[in-house]
């Protein structure tokens, strides 16, 4: 499921996420408060995927930015961007 979450966020095929590659492995492992290595939660994996430079080029990223800009515009009194 974590591989699918990463692939969905980066808009790529799940098969392209090789869990043995350190690029992806770093997204599914994290350290707890005591420094112990543990599996990342789905939310932590999603946030790690969104922190990748590749995320900026996805439709999901663009939609998120557009929605945020629209919300900010409404807060400050503009009805459209």
Biopython code that builds the backbone (N, CA, C, O; Angstrom):
import numpy as np
from Bio.PDB.StructureBuilder import StructureBuilder

atoms = [
    (1, "UNK", "N", (0.796, -1.223, 0.000)),
    (1, "UNK", "CA", (0.000, 0.000, 0.000)),
    (1, "UNK", "C", (0.834, 1.282, 0.000)),
    (1, "UNK", "O", (0.429, 2.282, -0.591)),
    (2, "UNK", "N", (1.986, 1.259, 0.653)),
    (2, "UNK", "CA", (2.818, 2.468, 0.671)),
    (2, "UNK", "C", (3.376, 2.737, -0.714)),
    (2, "UNK", "O", (3.461, 3.891, -1.135)),
    (3, "UNK", "N", (3.754, 1.698, -1.420)),
    (3, "UNK", "CA", (4.253, 1.868, -2.786)),
    (3, "UNK", "C", (3.179, 2.497, -3.657)),
    (3, "UNK", "O", (3.474, 3.371, -4.472)),
    (4, "UNK", "N", (1.941, 2.063, -3.494)),
    (4, "UNK", "CA", (0.835, 2.633, -4.264)),
    (4, "UNK", "C", (0.607, 4.096, -3.906)),
    (4, "UNK", "O", (0.295, 4.907, -4.778)),
    (5, "UNK", "N", (0.759, 4.432, -2.648)),
    (5, "UNK", "CA", (0.601, 5.818, -2.204)),
    (5, "UNK", "C", (1.666, 6.704, -2.838)),
    (5, "UNK", "O", (1.360, 7.784, -3.344)),
    (6, "UNK", "N", (2.903, 6.254, -2.811)),
    (6, "UNK", "CA", (4.004, 7.009, -3.420)),
    (6, "UNK", "C", (3.758, 7.176, -4.913)),
    (6, "UNK", "O", (3.889, 8.278, -5.446)),
    (7, "UNK", "N", (3.405, 6.094, -5.585)),
    (7, "UNK", "CA", (3.163, 6.139, -7.020)),
    (7, "UNK", "C", (2.000, 7.072, -7.360)),
    (7, "UNK", "O", (2.070, 7.829, -8.329)),
    (8, "UNK", "N", (0.941, 7.017, -6.571)),
    (8, "UNK", "CA", (-0.221, 7.877, -6.819)),
    (8, "UNK", "C", (0.155, 9.355, -6.672)),
    (8, "UNK", "O", (-0.225, 10.178, -7.505)),
    (9, "UNK", "N", (0.894, 9.688, -5.623)),
    (9, "UNK", "CA", (1.288, 11.083, -5.397)),
    (9, "UNK", "C", (2.201, 11.598, -6.506)),
    (9, "UNK", "O", (2.102, 12.758, -6.907)),
    (10, "UNK", "N", (3.087, 10.740, -7.000)),
    (10, "UNK", "CA", (4.030, 11.148, -8.047)),
    (10, "UNK", "C", (3.496, 10.869, -9.451)),
    (10, "UNK", "O", (4.183, 11.098, -10.446)),
    (11, "UNK", "N", (2.258, 10.368, -9.514)),
    (11, "UNK", "CA", (1.576, 10.083, -10.782)),
    (11, "UNK", "C", (2.433, 9.221, -11.708)),
    (11, "UNK", "O", (2.731, 9.586, -12.845)),
    (12, "UNK", "N", (2.809, 8.078, -11.176)),
    (12, "UNK", "CA", (3.605, 7.119, -11.932)),
    (12, "UNK", "C", (3.088, 5.714, -11.663)),
    (12, "UNK", "O", (2.302, 5.503, -10.738)),
    (13, "UNK", "N", (3.521, 4.769, -12.457)),
    (13, "UNK", "CA", (3.097, 3.381, -12.284)),
    (13, "UNK", "C", (3.722, 2.806, -11.013)),
    (13, "UNK", "O", (4.902, 3.040, -10.749)),
    (14, "UNK", "N", (2.951, 2.060, -10.225)),
    (14, "UNK", "CA", (3.503, 1.465, -9.000)),
    (14, "UNK", "C", (4.725, 0.590, -9.268)),
    (14, "UNK", "O", (5.624, 0.505, -8.431)),
    (15, "UNK", "N", (4.760, -0.060, -10.432)),
    (15, "UNK", "CA", (5.907, -0.924, -10.763)),
    (15, "UNK", "C", (7.200, -0.128, -10.882)),
    (15, "UNK", "O", (8.286, -0.692, -10.747)),
    (16, "UNK", "N", (7.098, 1.165, -11.130)),
    (16, "UNK", "CA", (8.284, 2.006, -11.278)),
    (16, "UNK", "C", (8.914, 2.349, -9.931)),
    (16, "UNK", "O", (10.033, 2.859, -9.883)),
    (17, "UNK", "N", (8.215, 2.077, -8.852)),
    (17, "UNK", "CA", (8.731, 2.346, -7.504)),
    (17, "UNK", "C", (9.416, 1.084, -7.002)),
    (17, "UNK", "O", (8.769, 0.174, -6.484)),
    (18, "UNK", "N", (10.734, 1.043, -7.163)),
    (18, "UNK", "CA", (11.536, -0.108, -6.743)),
    (18, "UNK", "C", (11.901, 0.073, -5.274)),
    (18, "UNK", "O", (12.722, 0.921, -4.926)),
    (19, "UNK", "N", (11.284, -0.731, -4.425)),
    (19, "UNK", "CA", (11.469, -0.580, -2.993)),
    (19, "UNK", "C", (12.888, -0.932, -2.523)),
    (19, "UNK", "O", (13.224, -0.677, -1.367)),
    (20, "UNK", "N", (13.700, -1.494, -3.368)),
    (20, "UNK", "CA", (15.083, -1.788, -3.005)),
    (20, "UNK", "C", (16.008, -0.616, -3.314)),
    (20, "UNK", "O", (17.149, -0.597, -2.852)),
    (21, "UNK", "N", (15.541, 0.355, -4.083)),
    (21, "UNK", "CA", (16.318, 1.535, -4.441)),
    (21, "UNK", "C", (16.268, 2.516, -3.266)),
    (21, "UNK", "O", (15.192, 2.786, -2.732)),
    (22, "UNK", "N", (17.410, 3.044, -2.867)),
    (22, "UNK", "CA", (17.464, 3.945, -1.707)),
    (22, "UNK", "C", (16.606, 5.195, -1.902)),
    (22, "UNK", "O", (16.140, 5.779, -0.923)),
    (23, "UNK", "N", (16.393, 5.607, -3.137)),
    (23, "UNK", "CA", (15.533, 6.753, -3.432)),
    (23, "UNK", "C", (14.136, 6.536, -2.855)),
    (23, "UNK", "O", (13.547, 7.449, -2.277)),
    (24, "UNK", "N", (13.619, 5.337, -3.015)),
    (24, "UNK", "CA", (12.273, 5.021, -2.542)),
    (24, "UNK", "C", (12.292, 4.498, -1.113)),
    (24, "UNK", "O", (11.368, 4.750, -0.339)),
    (25, "UNK", "N", (13.329, 3.781, -0.772)),
    (25, "UNK", "CA", (13.431, 3.198, 0.565)),
    (25, "UNK", "C", (13.405, 4.281, 1.640)),
    (25, "UNK", "O", (12.837, 4.086, 2.715)),
    (26, "UNK", "N", (14.016, 5.407, 1.346)),
    (26, "UNK", "CA", (14.036, 6.497, 2.327)),
    (26, "UNK", "C", (12.640, 7.060, 2.584)),
    (26, "UNK", "O", (12.423, 7.704, 3.610)),
    (27, "UNK", "N", (11.695, 6.833, 1.680)),
    (27, "UNK", "CA", (10.329, 7.313, 1.867)),
    (27, "UNK", "C", (9.476, 6.361, 2.700)),
    (27, "UNK", "O", (8.435, 6.753, 3.226)),
    (28, "UNK", "N", (9.915, 5.124, 2.817)),
    (28, "UNK", "CA", (9.099, 4.158, 3.555)),
    (28, "UNK", "C", (9.662, 3.814, 4.924)),
    (28, "UNK", "O", (9.054, 3.061, 5.684)),
    (29, "UNK", "N", (10.831, 4.371, 5.234)),
    (29, "UNK", "CA", (11.427, 4.170, 6.546)),
    (29, "UNK", "C", (11.605, 5.523, 7.225)),
    (29, "UNK", "O", (11.893, 6.524, 6.570)),
    (30, "UNK", "N", (11.435, 5.542, 8.516)),
    (30, "UNK", "CA", (11.640, 6.765, 9.283)),
    (30, "UNK", "C", (12.143, 6.390, 10.669)),
    (30, "UNK", "O", (12.103, 5.224, 11.063)),
    (31, "UNK", "N", (12.604, 7.367, 11.386)),
    (31, "UNK", "CA", (13.092, 7.124, 12.753)),
    (31, "UNK", "C", (12.089, 7.710, 13.745)),
    (31, "UNK", "O", (11.534, 8.789, 13.537)),
    (32, "UNK", "N", (11.876, 6.967, 14.826)),
    (32, "UNK", "CA", (10.965, 7.457, 15.866)),
    (32, "UNK", "C", (11.714, 8.402, 16.806)),
    (32, "UNK", "O", (12.877, 8.729, 16.567)),
    (33, "UNK", "N", (11.051, 8.835, 17.864)),
    (33, "UNK", "CA", (11.637, 9.773, 18.817)),
    (33, "UNK", "C", (12.891, 9.236, 19.501)),
    (33, "UNK", "O", (13.741, 10.009, 19.943)),
    (34, "UNK", "N", (13.003, 7.927, 19.585)),
    (34, "UNK", "CA", (14.161, 7.301, 20.228)),
    (34, "UNK", "C", (15.264, 6.956, 19.233)),
    (34, "UNK", "O", (16.289, 6.391, 19.614)),
    (35, "UNK", "N", (15.058, 7.293, 17.961)),
    (35, "UNK", "CA", (16.053, 7.012, 16.934)),
    (35, "UNK", "C", (15.952, 5.633, 16.329)),
    (35, "UNK", "O", (16.807, 5.236, 15.538)),
    (36, "UNK", "N", (14.915, 4.894, 16.693)),
    (36, "UNK", "CA", (14.727, 3.546, 16.161)),
    (36, "UNK", "C", (14.095, 3.614, 14.769)),
    (36, "UNK", "O", (13.150, 4.369, 14.540)),
    (37, "UNK", "N", (14.624, 2.825, 13.861)),
    (37, "UNK", "CA", (14.088, 2.767, 12.509)),
    (37, "UNK", "C", (12.756, 2.024, 12.521)),
    (37, "UNK", "O", (12.633, 0.956, 13.122)),
    (38, "UNK", "N", (11.765, 2.602, 11.851)),
    (38, "UNK", "CA", (10.455, 1.964, 11.756)),
    (38, "UNK", "C", (9.855, 2.253, 10.395)),
    (38, "UNK", "O", (10.335, 3.119, 9.663)),
    (39, "UNK", "N", (8.813, 1.529, 10.064)),
    (39, "UNK", "CA", (8.106, 1.751, 8.809)),
    (39, "UNK", "C", (7.333, 3.057, 8.890)),
    (39, "UNK", "O", (6.754, 3.379, 9.927)),
    (40, "UNK", "N", (7.325, 3.798, 7.811)),
    (40, "UNK", "CA", (6.576, 5.050, 7.747)),
    (40, "UNK", "C", (5.084, 4.744, 7.670)),
    (40, "UNK", "O", (4.673, 3.707, 7.150)),
    (41, "UNK", "N", (4.297, 5.650, 8.188)),
    (41, "UNK", "CA", (2.844, 5.537, 8.043)),
    (41, "UNK", "C", (2.488, 5.960, 6.625)),
    (41, "UNK", "O", (3.331, 6.490, 5.902)),
    (42, "UNK", "N", (1.248, 5.728, 6.228)),
    (42, "UNK", "CA", (0.802, 6.143, 4.894)),
    (42, "UNK", "C", (0.942, 7.658, 4.749)),
    (42, "UNK", "O", (1.369, 8.147, 3.704)),
    (43, "UNK", "N", (0.585, 8.392, 5.791)),
    (43, "UNK", "CA", (0.670, 9.844, 5.735)),
    (43, "UNK", "C", (2.120, 10.304, 5.608)),
    (43, "UNK", "O", (2.414, 11.225, 4.845)),
    (44, "UNK", "N", (3.024, 9.671, 6.347)),
    (44, "UNK", "CA", (4.444, 10.026, 6.254)),
    (44, "UNK", "C", (4.993, 9.733, 4.859)),
    (44, "UNK", "O", (5.787, 10.511, 4.331)),
    (45, "UNK", "N", (4.579, 8.622, 4.264)),
    (45, "UNK", "CA", (5.012, 8.281, 2.907)),
    (45, "UNK", "C", (4.463, 9.286, 1.901)),
    (45, "UNK", "O", (5.169, 9.694, 0.978)),
    (46, "UNK", "N", (3.202, 9.687, 2.078)),
    (46, "UNK", "CA", (2.596, 10.670, 1.184)),
    (46, "UNK", "C", (3.351, 11.996, 1.270)),
    (46, "UNK", "O", (3.652, 12.606, 0.244)),
    (47, "UNK", "N", (3.656, 12.441, 2.480)),
    (47, "UNK", "CA", (4.381, 13.697, 2.654)),
    (47, "UNK", "C", (5.799, 13.607, 2.097)),
    (47, "UNK", "O", (6.305, 14.580, 1.537)),
    (48, "UNK", "N", (6.441, 12.455, 2.243)),
    (48, "UNK", "CA", (7.786, 12.261, 1.691)),
    (48, "UNK", "C", (7.740, 12.322, 0.169)),
    (48, "UNK", "O", (8.630, 12.902, -0.453)),
    (49, "UNK", "N", (6.714, 11.732, -0.437)),
    (49, "UNK", "CA", (6.565, 11.782, -1.897)),
    (49, "UNK", "C", (6.338, 13.214, -2.354)),
    (49, "UNK", "O", (6.889, 13.643, -3.367)),
    (50, "UNK", "N", (5.533, 13.947, -1.612)),
    (50, "UNK", "CA", (5.255, 15.336, -1.977)),
    (50, "UNK", "C", (6.468, 16.242, -1.791)),
    (50, "UNK", "O", (6.520, 17.327, -2.370)),
    (51, "UNK", "N", (7.427, 15.818, -1.004)),
    (51, "UNK", "CA", (8.650, 16.597, -0.799)),
    (51, "UNK", "C", (9.651, 16.386, -1.937)),
    (51, "UNK", "O", (10.619, 17.138, -2.054)),
    (52, "UNK", "N", (9.430, 15.383, -2.764)),
    (52, "UNK", "CA", (10.325, 15.094, -3.890)),
    (52, "UNK", "C", (10.167, 16.152, -4.982)),
    (52, "UNK", "O", (9.058, 16.641, -5.197)),
    (53, "UNK", "N", (11.240, 16.516, -5.671)),
    (53, "UNK", "CA", (11.145, 17.507, -6.744)),
    (53, "UNK", "C", (10.176, 17.097, -7.862)),
    (53, "UNK", "O", (9.574, 17.954, -8.508)),
    (54, "UNK", "N", (10.030, 15.794, -8.086)),
    (54, "UNK", "CA", (9.154, 15.309, -9.146)),
    (54, "UNK", "C", (7.688, 15.678, -8.900)),
    (54, "UNK", "O", (6.904, 15.797, -9.842)),
    (55, "UNK", "N", (7.330, 15.856, -7.636)),
    (55, "UNK", "CA", (5.943, 16.163, -7.301)),
    (55, "UNK", "C", (5.499, 17.499, -7.893)),
    (55, "UNK", "O", (4.331, 17.657, -8.250)),
    (56, "UNK", "N", (6.406, 18.450, -8.001)),
    (56, "UNK", "CA", (6.065, 19.778, -8.519)),
    (56, "UNK", "C", (5.504, 19.722, -9.939)),
    (56, "UNK", "O", (4.772, 20.625, -10.343)),
    (57, "UNK", "N", (5.828, 18.700, -10.686)),
    (57, "UNK", "CA", (5.373, 18.583, -12.078)),
    (57, "UNK", "C", (4.110, 17.756, -12.239)),
    (57, "UNK", "O", (3.715, 17.457, -13.366)),
    (58, "UNK", "N", (3.467, 17.380, -11.147)),
    (58, "UNK", "CA", (2.269, 16.541, -11.247)),
    (58, "UNK", "C", (1.010, 17.402, -11.309)),
    (58, "UNK", "O", (0.998, 18.547, -10.857)),
    (59, "UNK", "N", (-0.037, 16.830, -11.875)),
    (59, "UNK", "CA", (-1.334, 17.518, -11.931)),
    (59, "UNK", "C", (-1.870, 17.740, -10.521)),
    (59, "UNK", "O", (-2.493, 18.767, -10.253)),
    (60, "UNK", "N", (-1.638, 16.798, -9.624)),
    (60, "UNK", "CA", (-2.084, 16.923, -8.245)),
    (60, "UNK", "C", (-1.447, 18.115, -7.552)),
    (60, "UNK", "O", (-2.116, 18.827, -6.804)),
    (61, "UNK", "N", (-0.172, 18.337, -7.790)),
    (61, "UNK", "CA", (0.526, 19.477, -7.217)),
    (61, "UNK", "C", (-0.042, 20.777, -7.763)),
    (61, "UNK", "O", (-0.289, 21.723, -7.015)),
    (62, "UNK", "N", (-0.243, 20.814, -9.064)),
    (62, "UNK", "CA", (-0.785, 22.016, -9.693)),
    (62, "UNK", "C", (-2.190, 22.332, -9.171)),
    (62, "UNK", "O", (-2.528, 23.494, -8.947)),
    (63, "UNK", "N", (-2.993, 21.302, -8.982)),
    (63, "UNK", "CA", (-4.346, 21.493, -8.455)),
    (63, "UNK", "C", (-4.295, 22.020, -7.017)),
    (63, "UNK", "O", (-5.055, 22.917, -6.649)),
    (64, "UNK", "N", (-3.409, 21.465, -6.225)),
    (64, "UNK", "CA", (-3.256, 21.901, -4.839)),
    (64, "UNK", "C", (-2.850, 23.371, -4.781)),
    (64, "UNK", "O", (-3.397, 24.131, -3.982)),
    (65, "UNK", "N", (-1.908, 23.775, -5.610)),
    (65, "UNK", "CA", (-1.452, 25.167, -5.649)),
    (65, "UNK", "C", (-2.585, 26.091, -6.089)),
    (65, "UNK", "O", (-2.790, 27.152, -5.499)),
    (66, "UNK", "N", (-3.313, 25.692, -7.114)),
    (66, "UNK", "CA", (-4.433, 26.493, -7.604)),
    (66, "UNK", "C", (-5.495, 26.674, -6.519)),
    (66, "UNK", "O", (-6.003, 27.779, -6.322)),
    (67, "UNK", "N", (-5.828, 25.598, -5.821)),
    (67, "UNK", "CA", (-6.819, 25.681, -4.749)),
    (67, "UNK", "C", (-6.348, 26.593, -3.617)),
    (67, "UNK", "O", (-7.135, 27.367, -3.073)),
    (68, "UNK", "N", (-5.081, 26.503, -3.266)),
    (68, "UNK", "CA", (-4.536, 27.360, -2.209)),
    (68, "UNK", "C", (-4.564, 28.821, -2.629)),
    (68, "UNK", "O", (-4.920, 29.691, -1.834)),
    (69, "UNK", "N", (-4.191, 29.094, -3.873)),
    (69, "UNK", "CA", (-4.205, 30.472, -4.363)),
    (69, "UNK", "C", (-5.626, 31.026, -4.370)),
    (69, "UNK", "O", (-5.844, 32.190, -4.033)),
    (70, "UNK", "N", (-6.574, 30.208, -4.745)),
    (70, "UNK", "CA", (-7.970, 30.624, -4.755)),
    (70, "UNK", "C", (-8.453, 30.933, -3.338)),
    (70, "UNK", "O", (-9.130, 31.936, -3.113)),
    (71, "UNK", "N", (-8.109, 30.081, -2.401)),
    (71, "UNK", "CA", (-8.495, 30.300, -1.005)),
    (71, "UNK", "C", (-7.879, 31.579, -0.447)),
    (71, "UNK", "O", (-8.553, 32.353, 0.232)),
    (72, "UNK", "N", (-6.621, 31.795, -0.729)),
    (72, "UNK", "CA", (-5.936, 33.004, -0.247)),
    (72, "UNK", "C", (-6.564, 34.242, -0.879)),
    (72, "UNK", "O", (-6.755, 35.254, -0.205)),
    (73, "UNK", "N", (-6.885, 34.167, -2.165)),
    (73, "UNK", "CA", (-7.517, 35.301, -2.848)),
    (73, "UNK", "C", (-8.860, 35.630, -2.208)),
    (73, "UNK", "O", (-9.191, 36.803, -2.032)),
    (74, "UNK", "N", (-9.631, 34.614, -1.863)),
    (74, "UNK", "CA", (-10.934, 34.848, -1.228)),
    (74, "UNK", "C", (-10.767, 35.468, 0.156)),
    (74, "UNK", "O", (-11.554, 36.329, 0.549)),
    (75, "UNK", "N", (-9.756, 35.041, 0.888)),
    (75, "UNK", "CA", (-9.512, 35.591, 2.226)),
    (75, "UNK", "C", (-9.193, 37.082, 2.138)),
    (75, "UNK", "O", (-9.631, 37.867, 2.979)),
    (76, "UNK", "N", (-8.429, 37.467, 1.118)),
    (76, "UNK", "CA", (-8.019, 38.857, 0.985)),
    (76, "UNK", "C", (-8.915, 39.672, 0.068)),
    (76, "UNK", "O", (-8.550, 40.775, -0.341)),
    (77, "UNK", "N", (-10.095, 39.132, -0.258)),
    (77, "UNK", "CA", (-11.094, 39.914, -0.953)),
    (77, "UNK", "C", (-11.105, 39.888, -2.457)),
    (77, "UNK", "O", (-11.870, 40.628, -3.074)),
    (78, "UNK", "N", (-10.296, 39.072, -3.061)),
    (78, "UNK", "CA", (-10.356, 38.941, -4.524)),
    (78, "UNK", "C", (-11.183, 37.733, -4.854)),
    (78, "UNK", "O", (-11.015, 36.676, -4.246)),
    (79, "UNK", "N", (-12.077, 37.874, -5.811)),
    (79, "UNK", "CA", (-12.955, 36.755, -6.146)),
    (79, "UNK", "C", (-12.358, 35.788, -7.152)),
    (79, "UNK", "O", (-12.831, 34.657, -7.270)),
    (80, "UNK", "N", (-11.322, 36.207, -7.884)),
    (80, "UNK", "CA", (-10.677, 35.310, -8.845)),
    (80, "UNK", "C", (-9.183, 35.584, -8.871)),
    (80, "UNK", "O", (-8.719, 36.623, -8.402)),
    (81, "UNK", "N", (-8.440, 34.640, -9.425)),
    (81, "UNK", "CA", (-6.982, 34.735, -9.463)),
    (81, "UNK", "C", (-6.567, 35.530, -10.667)),
    (81, "UNK", "O", (-5.373, 35.733, -10.892)),
]
sb = StructureBuilder()
sb.init_structure("model")
sb.init_model(0)
sb.init_chain("A")
sb.init_seg("    ")
for serial, (resi, resn, name, xyz) in enumerate(atoms, 1):
    if name == "N":
        sb.init_residue(resn, " ", resi, " ")
    sb.init_atom(name, np.array(xyz, "f"), 0.0, 1.0, " ", f" {name:<3s}", serial, name[0])
structure = sb.get_structure()
